[in-house]
Amino acid sequence: MAVTPREVQRLYVQVNKFALASHFFWALWALIQNQYSTIDFDFLRYAVIRFNQYFKVKPQASALEMPK
């Protein structure tokens, strides 16, 4: 079965929006880990990296619309 350009576009929009959500989720997770984890890891730095990426790609991802 052939994939249509519309289906590819829908998948592209979905992947970009979920990637945005993923950055936000992992940034929040890292903030929690920074407070409670006993693992020797710079969770705060990781949270900053993920939040920076979130805010960097948010305008482009938010502008994407599902094809009609």
N, CA, C and O atoms as a Tripos MOL2 file, in Angstrom:
@<TRIPOS>MOLECULE
protein
  272   271    68     0     0
PROTEIN
NO_CHARGES

@<TRIPOS>ATOM
      1 N           0.8440   -1.1690    0.0000 N.3       1 MET1
      2 CA          0.0000    0.0000    0.0000 C.3       1 MET1
      3 C           0.9000    1.2470    0.0000 C.2       1 MET1
      4 O           1.8550    1.3310    0.7720 O.2       1 MET1
      5 N           0.5960    2.1690   -0.8380 N.am      2 ALA2
      6 CA          1.3870    3.3950   -0.9580 C.3       2 ALA2
      7 C           1.0220    4.3840    0.1440 C.2       2 ALA2
      8 O          -0.1250    4.4620    0.5830 O.2       2 ALA2
      9 N           2.0110    5.1210    0.5670 N.am      3 VAL3
     10 CA          1.8120    6.1690    1.5660 C.3       3 VAL3
     11 C           1.6230    7.4880    0.8290 C.2       3 VAL3
     12 O           2.3820    7.8150   -0.0830 O.2       3 VAL3
     13 N           0.6150    8.2340    1.2300 N.am      4 THR4
     14 CA          0.3280    9.4960    0.5550 C.3       4 THR4
     15 C           1.1580   10.6280    1.1660 C.2       4 THR4
     16 O           1.5810   10.5400    2.3190 O.2       4 THR4
     17 N           1.3860   11.6800    0.3970 N.am      5 PRO5
     18 CA          2.0880   12.8460    0.9480 C.3       5 PRO5
     19 C           1.3680   13.4280    2.1770 C.2       5 PRO5
     20 O           2.0110   13.9290    3.1000 O.2       5 PRO5
     21 N           0.0430   13.3570    2.1770 N.am      6 ARG6
     22 CA         -0.7360   13.8580    3.3240 C.3       6 ARG6
     23 C          -0.4190   13.0490    4.5760 C.2       6 ARG6
     24 O          -0.2940   13.6150    5.6610 O.2       6 ARG6
     25 N          -0.2890   11.7400    4.4390 N.am      7 GLU7
     26 CA          0.0360   10.8920    5.5840 C.3       7 GLU7
     27 C           1.4360   11.1900    6.1130 C.2       7 GLU7
     28 O           1.6610   11.1960    7.3230 O.2       7 GLU7
     29 N           2.3600   11.4350    5.2110 N.am      8 VAL8
     30 CA          3.7210   11.7880    5.6110 C.3       8 VAL8
     31 C           3.7140   13.1220    6.3620 C.2       8 VAL8
     32 O           4.3850   13.2700    7.3830 O.2       8 VAL8
     33 N           2.9580   14.0800    5.8530 N.am      9 GLN9
     34 CA          2.8730   15.3890    6.5020 C.3       9 GLN9
     35 C           2.2510   15.2740    7.8940 C.2       9 GLN9
     36 O           2.7200   15.9090    8.8380 O.2       9 GLN9
     37 N           1.2030   14.4690    8.0210 N.am     10 ARG10
     38 CA          0.5620   14.2590    9.3350 C.3      10 ARG10
     39 C           1.5610   13.6620   10.3260 C.2      10 ARG10
     40 O           1.6350   14.1010   11.4740 O.2      10 ARG10
     41 N           2.3150   12.6780    9.8930 N.am     11 LEU11
     42 CA          3.2940   12.0500   10.7560 C.3      11 LEU11
     43 C           4.3830   13.0480   11.1580 C.2      11 LEU11
     44 O           4.8190   13.0670   12.3090 O.2      11 LEU11
     45 N           4.8140   13.8650   10.2160 N.am     12 TYR12
     46 CA          5.8270   14.8790   10.4860 C.3      12 TYR12
     47 C           5.3540   15.8520   11.5720 C.2      12 TYR12
     48 O           6.1080   16.1840   12.4860 O.2      12 TYR12
     49 N           4.1220   16.2980   11.4680 N.am     13 VAL13
     50 CA          3.5610   17.2220   12.4560 C.3      13 VAL13
     51 C           3.4770   16.5390   13.8210 C.2      13 VAL13
     52 O           3.8600   17.1220   14.8350 O.2      13 VAL13
     53 N           2.9800   15.3100   13.8440 N.am     14 GLN14
     54 CA          2.8390   14.5890   15.1030 C.3      14 GLN14
     55 C           4.1950   14.3580   15.7750 C.2      14 GLN14
     56 O           4.3340   14.5700   16.9800 O.2      14 GLN14
     57 N           5.1670   13.9360   15.0200 N.am     15 VAL15
     58 CA          6.4970   13.6680   15.5810 C.3      15 VAL15
     59 C           7.0970   14.9430   16.1690 C.2      15 VAL15
     60 O           7.6730   14.9070   17.2560 O.2      15 VAL15
     61 N           6.9730   16.0460   15.4810 N.am     16 ASN16
     62 CA          7.5360   17.2960   15.9810 C.3      16 ASN16
     63 C           6.8380   17.7840   17.2390 C.2      16 ASN16
     64 O           7.4890   18.3100   18.1420 O.2      16 ASN16
     65 N           5.5310   17.6200   17.3130 N.am     17 LYS17
     66 CA          4.7940   18.0430   18.5200 C.3      17 LYS17
     67 C           5.1270   17.1360   19.7080 C.2      17 LYS17
     68 O           5.2710   17.6210   20.8300 O.2      17 LYS17
     69 N           5.2490   15.8390   19.4760 N.am     18 PHE18
     70 CA          5.6070   14.9360   20.5640 C.3      18 PHE18
     71 C           7.0610   15.1230   20.9880 C.2      18 PHE18
     72 O           7.3820   14.9430   22.1630 O.2      18 PHE18
     73 N           7.9400   15.4780   20.0680 N.am     19 ALA19
     74 CA          9.3300   15.7730   20.4340 C.3      19 ALA19
     75 C           9.3780   16.9870   21.3620 C.2      19 ALA19
     76 O          10.1590   17.0190   22.3130 O.2      19 ALA19
     77 N           8.5530   17.9690   21.0840 N.am     20 LEU20
     78 CA          8.4530   19.1490   21.9420 C.3      20 LEU20
     79 C           7.9970   18.7420   23.3410 C.2      20 LEU20
     80 O           8.5720   19.1850   24.3350 O.2      20 LEU20
     81 N           6.9780   17.9100   23.4220 N.am     21 ALA21
     82 CA          6.4920   17.4280   24.7150 C.3      21 ALA21
     83 C           7.5730   16.6190   25.4330 C.2      21 ALA21
     84 O           7.6920   16.6890   26.6560 O.2      21 ALA21
     85 N           8.3450   15.8660   24.6880 N.am     22 SER22
     86 CA          9.4090   15.0650   25.2820 C.3      22 SER22
     87 C          10.4760   15.9420   25.9430 C.2      22 SER22
     88 O          10.9290   15.6370   27.0460 O.2      22 SER22
     89 N          10.8730   17.0110   25.2870 N.am     23 HIS23
     90 CA         11.8520   17.9270   25.8850 C.3      23 HIS23
     91 C          11.3390   18.4750   27.2090 C.2      23 HIS23
     92 O          12.0760   18.5280   28.1950 O.2      23 HIS23
     93 N          10.0800   18.8800   27.2280 N.am     24 PHE24
     94 CA          9.4940   19.4500   28.4420 C.3      24 PHE24
     95 C           9.4150   18.4050   29.5470 C.2      24 PHE24
     96 O           9.7600   18.6880   30.6940 O.2      24 PHE24
     97 N           8.9620   17.2010   29.2110 N.am     25 PHE25
     98 CA          8.8490   16.1200   30.1860 C.3      25 PHE25
     99 C          10.1960   15.8040   30.8300 C.2      25 PHE25
    100 O          10.2930   15.7280   32.0550 O.2      25 PHE25
    101 N          11.2370   15.6180   30.0160 N.am     26 TRP26
    102 CA         12.5400   15.2460   30.5620 C.3      26 TRP26
    103 C          13.1730   16.3870   31.3470 C.2      26 TRP26
    104 O          13.9360   16.1420   32.2810 O.2      26 TRP26
    105 N          12.8730   17.6120   30.9890 N.am     27 ALA27
    106 CA         13.3620   18.7440   31.7810 C.3      27 ALA27
    107 C          12.7230   18.7360   33.1680 C.2      27 ALA27
    108 O          13.4090   18.9430   34.1700 O.2      27 ALA27
    109 N          11.4220   18.5000   33.2270 N.am     28 LEU28
    110 CA         10.7490   18.4180   34.5300 C.3      28 LEU28
    111 C          11.2640   17.2390   35.3380 C.2      28 LEU28
    112 O          11.4980   17.3630   36.5400 O.2      28 LEU28
    113 N          11.4420   16.1030   34.6890 N.am     29 TRP29
    114 CA         11.9780   14.9170   35.3630 C.3      29 TRP29
    115 C          13.3450   15.2230   35.9740 C.2      29 TRP29
    116 O          13.6240   14.8320   37.1070 O.2      29 TRP29
    117 N          14.1860   15.9150   35.2290 N.am     30 ALA30
    118 CA         15.5250   16.2310   35.7200 C.3      30 ALA30
    119 C          15.4750   17.1710   36.9180 C.2      30 ALA30
    120 O          16.2960   17.0600   37.8290 O.2      30 ALA30
    121 N          14.5200   18.0930   36.9210 N.am     31 LEU31
    122 CA         14.3830   18.9740   38.0850 C.3      31 LEU31
    123 C          14.0020   18.1850   39.3340 C.2      31 LEU31
    124 O          14.5110   18.4470   40.4230 O.2      31 LEU31
    125 N          13.1150   17.2320   39.1670 N.am     32 ILE32
    126 CA         12.7270   16.3790   40.2940 C.3      32 ILE32
    127 C          13.9170   15.5400   40.7470 C.2      32 ILE32
    128 O          14.1810   15.4250   41.9440 O.2      32 ILE32
    129 N          14.6290   14.9570   39.7930 N.am     33 GLN33
    130 CA         15.7960   14.1420   40.1330 C.3      33 GLN33
    131 C          16.8600   14.9770   40.8400 C.2      33 GLN33
    132 O          17.5190   14.4920   41.7600 O.2      33 GLN33
    133 N          17.0270   16.2020   40.4260 N.am     34 ASN34
    134 CA         17.9990   17.0870   41.0500 C.3      34 ASN34
    135 C          17.7050   17.2550   42.5400 C.2      34 ASN34
    136 O          18.6200   17.3690   43.3560 O.2      34 ASN34
    137 N          16.4420   17.2690   42.8740 N.am     35 GLN35
    138 CA         16.0350   17.4630   44.2700 C.3      35 GLN35
    139 C          16.1500   16.1790   45.0950 C.2      35 GLN35
    140 O          16.5360   16.2290   46.2630 O.2      35 GLN35
    141 N          15.8200   15.0340   44.5020 N.am     36 TYR36
    142 CA         15.6530   13.8180   45.2890 C.3      36 TYR36
    143 C          16.6390   12.6840   44.9940 C.2      36 TYR36
    144 O          16.8050   11.7970   45.8320 O.2      36 TYR36
    145 N          17.2790   12.6840   43.8650 N.am     37 SER37
    146 CA         18.1300   11.5600   43.4880 C.3      37 SER37
    147 C          19.4430   11.5420   44.2710 C.2      37 SER37
    148 O          19.9970   12.5880   44.6110 O.2      37 SER37
    149 N          19.9210   10.3440   44.5460 N.am     38 THR38
    150 CA         21.2270   10.1900   45.1860 C.3      38 THR38
    151 C          22.3120    9.8540   44.1580 C.2      38 THR38
    152 O          23.4690    9.6440   44.5220 O.2      38 THR38
    153 N          21.9430    9.8050   42.8960 N.am     39 ILE39
    154 CA         22.8870    9.5230   41.8160 C.3      39 ILE39
    155 C          23.7580   10.7590   41.5780 C.2      39 ILE39
    156 O          23.2630   11.8860   41.5720 O.2      39 ILE39
    157 N          25.0460   10.5370   41.3840 N.am     40 ASP40
    158 CA         25.9840   11.6320   41.1260 C.3      40 ASP40
    159 C          25.9110   12.0260   39.6520 C.2      40 ASP40
    160 O          26.6530   11.5100   38.8160 O.2      40 ASP40
    161 N          25.0110   12.9410   39.3600 N.am     41 PHE41
    162 CA         24.7910   13.4030   37.9910 C.3      41 PHE41
    163 C          24.2940   14.8340   38.0610 C.2      41 PHE41
    164 O          23.5460   15.1840   38.9740 O.2      41 PHE41
    165 N          24.6980   15.6640   37.1120 N.am     42 ASP42
    166 CA         24.2820   17.0620   37.1070 C.3      42 ASP42
    167 C          22.8980   17.1860   36.4630 C.2      42 ASP42
    168 O          22.7710   17.5940   35.3080 O.2      42 ASP42
    169 N          21.8730   16.8290   37.2240 N.am     43 PHE43
    170 CA         20.5030   16.8640   36.7190 C.3      43 PHE43
    171 C          20.0570   18.2830   36.3790 C.2      43 PHE43
    172 O          19.2990   18.4860   35.4300 O.2      43 PHE43
    173 N          20.5170   19.2450   37.1350 N.am     44 LEU44
    174 CA         20.1240   20.6250   36.8670 C.3      44 LEU44
    175 C          20.6360   21.0890   35.5080 C.2      44 LEU44
    176 O          19.9190   21.7570   34.7620 O.2      44 LEU44
    177 N          21.8580   20.7390   35.1950 N.am     45 ARG45
    178 CA         22.4170   21.0890   33.8750 C.3      45 ARG45
    179 C          21.6210   20.4110   32.7630 C.2      45 ARG45
    180 O          21.3290   21.0120   31.7290 O.2      45 ARG45
    181 N          21.2790   19.1450   33.0010 N.am     46 TYR46
    182 CA         20.4870   18.4140   32.0100 C.3      46 TYR46
    183 C          19.1150   19.0680   31.8140 C.2      46 TYR46
    184 O          18.6320   19.1730   30.6870 O.2      46 TYR46
    185 N          18.4920   19.5050   32.9060 N.am     47 ALA47
    186 CA         17.1940   20.1830   32.8140 C.3      47 ALA47
    187 C          17.3090   21.4630   31.9890 C.2      47 ALA47
    188 O          16.4460   21.7600   31.1630 O.2      47 ALA47
    189 N          18.3700   22.2040   32.2200 N.am     48 VAL48
    190 CA         18.5750   23.4510   31.4670 C.3      48 VAL48
    191 C          18.7360   23.1540   29.9790 C.2      48 VAL48
    192 O          18.1720   23.8570   29.1400 O.2      48 VAL48
    193 N          19.4980   22.1190   29.6520 N.am     49 ILE49
    194 CA         19.6950   21.7410   28.2530 C.3      49 ILE49
    195 C          18.3640   21.3860   27.6070 C.2      49 ILE49
    196 O          18.0750   21.8290   26.4950 O.2      49 ILE49
    197 N          17.5520   20.5910   28.2940 N.am     50 ARG50
    198 CA         16.2680   20.1770   27.7220 C.3      50 ARG50
    199 C          15.2930   21.3520   27.6030 C.2      50 ARG50
    200 O          14.5880   21.4720   26.6010 O.2      50 ARG50
    201 N          15.2500   22.2190   28.6220 N.am     51 PHE51
    202 CA         14.3810   23.3980   28.5250 C.3      51 PHE51
    203 C          14.8410   24.3240   27.4020 C.2      51 PHE51
    204 O          14.0120   24.8800   26.6810 O.2      51 PHE51
    205 N          16.1470   24.4920   27.2480 N.am     52 ASN52
    206 CA         16.6540   25.3280   26.1520 C.3      52 ASN52
    207 C          16.2190   24.7710   24.7970 C.2      52 ASN52
    208 O          15.8100   25.5230   23.9120 O.2      52 ASN52
    209 N          16.3090   23.4650   24.6440 N.am     53 GLN53
    210 CA         15.8890   22.8570   23.3780 C.3      53 GLN53
    211 C          14.3820   23.0150   23.1760 C.2      53 GLN53
    212 O          13.9220   23.2780   22.0640 O.2      53 GLN53
    213 N          13.6240   22.8540   24.2520 N.am     54 TYR54
    214 CA         12.1710   23.0420   24.1850 C.3      54 TYR54
    215 C          11.8350   24.4370   23.6570 C.2      54 TYR54
    216 O          11.0550   24.5800   22.7150 O.2      54 TYR54
    217 N          12.4270   25.4620   24.2690 N.am     55 PHE55
    218 CA         12.1110   26.8290   23.8630 C.3      55 PHE55
    219 C          12.6860   27.1720   22.4860 C.2      55 PHE55
    220 O          12.1690   28.0540   21.8010 O.2      55 PHE55
    221 N          13.7460   26.4820   22.0830 N.am     56 LYS56
    222 CA         14.3140   26.7090   20.7580 C.3      56 LYS56
    223 C          13.3830   26.1950   19.6600 C.2      56 LYS56
    224 O          13.1730   26.8770   18.6570 O.2      56 LYS56
    225 N          12.8240   25.0000   19.8430 N.am     57 VAL57
    226 CA         12.0080   24.3990   18.7820 C.3      57 VAL57
    227 C          10.5070   24.6840   18.9230 C.2      57 VAL57
    228 O           9.7290   24.3890   18.0160 O.2      57 VAL57
    229 N          10.1060   25.2550   20.0590 N.am     58 LYS58
    230 CA          8.6750   25.5070   20.2800 C.3      58 LYS58
    231 C           8.0260   26.3660   19.1880 C.2      58 LYS58
    232 O           6.9460   26.0080   18.7180 O.2      58 LYS58
    233 N           8.6250   27.4680   18.7690 N.am     59 PRO59
    234 CA          7.9570   28.2770   17.7290 C.3      59 PRO59
    235 C           7.7090   27.5050   16.4300 C.2      59 PRO59
    236 O           6.6390   27.6150   15.8320 O.2      59 PRO59
    237 N           8.6950   26.7320   16.0030 N.am     60 GLN60
    238 CA          8.5390   25.9740   14.7500 C.3      60 GLN60
    239 C           7.5090   24.8600   14.9200 C.2      60 GLN60
    240 O           6.6540   24.6720   14.0540 O.2      60 GLN60
    241 N           7.5810   24.1270   16.0160 N.am     61 ALA61
    242 CA          6.6450   23.0100   16.2380 C.3      61 ALA61
    243 C           5.2230   23.5190   16.4430 C.2      61 ALA61
    244 O           4.2670   22.9030   15.9720 O.2      61 ALA61
    245 N           5.0820   24.6330   17.1380 N.am     62 SER62
    246 CA          3.7480   25.1850   17.3790 C.3      62 SER62
    247 C           3.0980   25.7020   16.0850 C.2      62 SER62
    248 O           1.8730   25.7240   15.9610 O.2      62 SER62
    249 N           3.9220   26.1080   15.1460 N.am     63 ALA63
    250 CA          3.3860   26.6450   13.8890 C.3      63 ALA63
    251 C           2.9040   25.5640   12.9400 C.2      63 ALA63
    252 O           2.1720   25.8540   11.9940 O.2      63 ALA63
    253 N           3.3020   24.3170   13.1780 N.am     64 LEU64
    254 CA          2.8860   23.2370   12.3010 C.3      64 LEU64
    255 C           1.4050   22.9200   12.4730 C.2      64 LEU64
    256 O           0.8900   22.8790   13.5900 O.2      64 LEU64
    257 N           0.7410   22.7000   11.3640 N.am     65 GLU65
    258 CA         -0.6840   22.3520   11.3880 C.3      65 GLU65
    259 C          -0.9170   21.0490   10.6430 C.2      65 GLU65
    260 O          -0.2390   20.7310    9.6660 O.2      65 GLU65
    261 N          -1.8850   20.3180   11.1300 N.am     66 MET66
    262 CA         -2.2550   19.0670   10.4620 C.3      66 MET66
    263 C          -2.8300   19.3900    9.0740 C.2      66 MET66
    264 O          -3.6110   20.3300    8.9270 O.2      66 MET66
    265 N          -2.4490   18.6240    8.0850 N.am     67 PRO67
    266 CA         -3.0270   18.8610    6.7440 C.3      67 PRO67
    267 C          -4.5130   18.4960    6.7550 C.2      67 PRO67
    268 O          -4.9560   17.6210    7.4990 O.2      67 PRO67
    269 N          -5.2360   19.1720    5.9350 N.am     68 LYS68
    270 CA         -6.6910   18.9440    5.8680 C.3      68 LYS68
    271 C          -7.0210   17.8280    4.9140 C.2      68 LYS68
    272 O          -8.1930   17.4990    4.7310 O.2      68 LYS68
@<TRIPOS>BOND
     1     1     2 1
     2     2     3 1
     3     3     4 2
     4     3     5 am
     5     5     6 1
     6     6     7 1
     7     7     8 2
     8     7     9 am
     9     9    10 1
    10    10    11 1
    11    11    12 2
    12    11    13 am
    13    13    14 1
    14    14    15 1
    15    15    16 2
    16    15    17 am
    17    17    18 1
    18    18    19 1
    19    19    20 2
    20    19    21 am
    21    21    22 1
    22    22    23 1
    23    23    24 2
    24    23    25 am
    25    25    26 1
    26    26    27 1
    27    27    28 2
    28    27    29 am
    29    29    30 1
    30    30    31 1
    31    31    32 2
    32    31    33 am
    33    33    34 1
    34    34    35 1
    35    35    36 2
    36    35    37 am
    37    37    38 1
    38    38    39 1
    39    39    40 2
    40    39    41 am
    41    41    42 1
    42    42    43 1
    43    43    44 2
    44    43    45 am
    45    45    46 1
    46    46    47 1
    47    47    48 2
    48    47    49 am
    49    49    50 1
    50    50    51 1
    51    51    52 2
    52    51    53 am
    53    53    54 1
    54    54    55 1
    55    55    56 2
    56    55    57 am
    57    57    58 1
    58    58    59 1
    59    59    60 2
    60    59    61 am
    61    61    62 1
    62    62    63 1
    63    63    64 2
    64    63    65 am
    65    65    66 1
    66    66    67 1
    67    67    68 2
    68    67    69 am
    69    69    70 1
    70    70    71 1
    71    71    72 2
    72    71    73 am
    73    73    74 1
    74    74    75 1
    75    75    76 2
    76    75    77 am
    77    77    78 1
    78    78    79 1
    79    79    80 2
    80    79    81 am
    81    81    82 1
    82    82    83 1
    83    83    84 2
    84    83    85 am
    85    85    86 1
    86    86    87 1
    87    87    88 2
    88    87    89 am
    89    89    90 1
    90    90    91 1
    91    91    92 2
    92    91    93 am
    93    93    94 1
    94    94    95 1
    95    95    96 2
    96    95    97 am
    97    97    98 1
    98    98    99 1
    99    99   100 2
   100    99   101 am
   101   101   102 1
   102   102   103 1
   103   103   104 2
   104   103   105 am
   105   105   106 1
   106   106   107 1
   107   107   108 2
   108   107   109 am
   109   109   110 1
   110   110   111 1
   111   111   112 2
   112   111   113 am
   113   113   114 1
   114   114   115 1
   115   115   116 2
   116   115   117 am
   117   117   118 1
   118   118   119 1
   119   119   120 2
   120   119   121 am
   121   121   122 1
   122   122   123 1
   123   123   124 2
   124   123   125 am
   125   125   126 1
   126   126   127 1
   127   127   128 2
   128   127   129 am
   129   129   130 1
   130   130   131 1
   131   131   132 2
   132   131   133 am
   133   133   134 1
   134   134   135 1
   135   135   136 2
   136   135   137 am
   137   137   138 1
   138   138   139 1
   139   139   140 2
   140   139   141 am
   141   141   142 1
   142   142   143 1
   143   143   144 2
   144   143   145 am
   145   145   146 1
   146   146   147 1
   147   147   148 2
   148   147   149 am
   149   149   150 1
   150   150   151 1
   151   151   152 2
   152   151   153 am
   153   153   154 1
   154   154   155 1
   155   155   156 2
   156   155   157 am
   157   157   158 1
   158   158   159 1
   159   159   160 2
   160   159   161 am
   161   161   162 1
   162   162   163 1
   163   163   164 2
   164   163   165 am
   165   165   166 1
   166   166   167 1
   167   167   168 2
   168   167   169 am
   169   169   170 1
   170   170   171 1
   171   171   172 2
   172   171   173 am
   173   173   174 1
   174   174   175 1
   175   175   176 2
   176   175   177 am
   177   177   178 1
   178   178   179 1
   179   179   180 2
   180   179   181 am
   181   181   182 1
   182   182   183 1
   183   183   184 2
   184   183   185 am
   185   185   186 1
   186   186   187 1
   187   187   188 2
   188   187   189 am
   189   189   190 1
   190   190   191 1
   191   191   192 2
   192   191   193 am
   193   193   194 1
   194   194   195 1
   195   195   196 2
   196   195   197 am
   197   197   198 1
   198   198   199 1
   199   199   200 2
   200   199   201 am
   201   201   202 1
   202   202   203 1
   203   203   204 2
   204   203   205 am
   205   205   206 1
   206   206   207 1
   207   207   208 2
   208   207   209 am
   209   209   210 1
   210   210   211 1
   211   211   212 2
   212   211   213 am
   213   213   214 1
   214   214   215 1
   215   215   216 2
   216   215   217 am
   217   217   218 1
   218   218   219 1
   219   219   220 2
   220   219   221 am
   221   221   222 1
   222   222   223 1
   223   223   224 2
   224   223   225 am
   225   225   226 1
   226   226   227 1
   227   227   228 2
   228   227   229 am
   229   229   230 1
   230   230   231 1
   231   231   232 2
   232   231   233 am
   233   233   234 1
   234   234   235 1
   235   235   236 2
   236   235   237 am
   237   237   238 1
   238   238   239 1
   239   239   240 2
   240   239   241 am
   241   241   242 1
   242   242   243 1
   243   243   244 2
   244   243   245 am
   245   245   246 1
   246   246   247 1
   247   247   248 2
   248   247   249 am
   249   249   250 1
   250   250   251 1
   251   251   252 2
   252   251   253 am
   253   253   254 1
   254   254   255 1
   255   255   256 2
   256   255   257 am
   257   257   258 1
   258   258   259 1
   259   259   260 2
   260   259   261 am
   261   261   262 1
   262   262   263 1
   263   263   264 2
   264   263   265 am
   265   265   266 1
   266   266   267 1
   267   267   268 2
   268   267   269 am
   269   269   270 1
   270   270   271 1
   271   271   272 2
@<TRIPOS>SUBSTRUCTURE
     1 MET1         2 RESIDUE 1 A MET
     2 ALA2         6 RESIDUE 1 A ALA
     3 VAL3        10 RESIDUE 1 A VAL
     4 THR4        14 RESIDUE 1 A THR
     5 PRO5        18 RESIDUE 1 A PRO
     6 ARG6        22 RESIDUE 1 A ARG
     7 GLU7        26 RESIDUE 1 A GLU
     8 VAL8        30 RESIDUE 1 A VAL
     9 GLN9        34 RESIDUE 1 A GLN
    10 ARG10       38 RESIDUE 1 A ARG
    11 LEU11       42 RESIDUE 1 A LEU
    12 TYR12       46 RESIDUE 1 A TYR
    13 VAL13       50 RESIDUE 1 A VAL
    14 GLN14       54 RESIDUE 1 A GLN
    15 VAL15       58 RESIDUE 1 A VAL
    16 ASN16       62 RESIDUE 1 A ASN
    17 LYS17       66 RESIDUE 1 A LYS
    18 PHE18       70 RESIDUE 1 A PHE
    19 ALA19       74 RESIDUE 1 A ALA
    20 LEU20       78 RESIDUE 1 A LEU
    21 ALA21       82 RESIDUE 1 A ALA
    22 SER22       86 RESIDUE 1 A SER
    23 HIS23       90 RESIDUE 1 A HIS
    24 PHE24       94 RESIDUE 1 A PHE
    25 PHE25       98 RESIDUE 1 A PHE
    26 TRP26      102 RESIDUE 1 A TRP
    27 ALA27      106 RESIDUE 1 A ALA
    28 LEU28      110 RESIDUE 1 A LEU
    29 TRP29      114 RESIDUE 1 A TRP
    30 ALA30      118 RESIDUE 1 A ALA
    31 LEU31      122 RESIDUE 1 A LEU
    32 ILE32      126 RESIDUE 1 A ILE
    33 GLN33      130 RESIDUE 1 A GLN
    34 ASN34      134 RESIDUE 1 A ASN
    35 GLN35      138 RESIDUE 1 A GLN
    36 TYR36      142 RESIDUE 1 A TYR
    37 SER37      146 RESIDUE 1 A SER
    38 THR38      150 RESIDUE 1 A THR
    39 ILE39      154 RESIDUE 1 A ILE
    40 ASP40      158 RESIDUE 1 A ASP
    41 PHE41      162 RESIDUE 1 A PHE
    42 ASP42      166 RESIDUE 1 A ASP
    43 PHE43      170 RESIDUE 1 A PHE
    44 LEU44      174 RESIDUE 1 A LEU
    45 ARG45      178 RESIDUE 1 A ARG
    46 TYR46      182 RESIDUE 1 A TYR
    47 ALA47      186 RESIDUE 1 A ALA
    48 VAL48      190 RESIDUE 1 A VAL
    49 ILE49      194 RESIDUE 1 A ILE
    50 ARG50      198 RESIDUE 1 A ARG
    51 PHE51      202 RESIDUE 1 A PHE
    52 ASN52      206 RESIDUE 1 A ASN
    53 GLN53      210 RESIDUE 1 A GLN
    54 TYR54      214 RESIDUE 1 A TYR
    55 PHE55      218 RESIDUE 1 A PHE
    56 LYS56      222 RESIDUE 1 A LYS
    57 VAL57      226 RESIDUE 1 A VAL
    58 LYS58      230 RESIDUE 1 A LYS
    59 PRO59      234 RESIDUE 1 A PRO
    60 GLN60      238 RESIDUE 1 A GLN
    61 ALA61      242 RESIDUE 1 A ALA
    62 SER62      246 RESIDUE 1 A SER
    63 ALA63      250 RESIDUE 1 A ALA
    64 LEU64      254 RESIDUE 1 A LEU
    65 GLU65      258 RESIDUE 1 A GLU
    66 MET66      262 RESIDUE 1 A MET
    67 PRO67      266 RESIDUE 1 A PRO
    68 LYS68      270 RESIDUE 1 A LYS
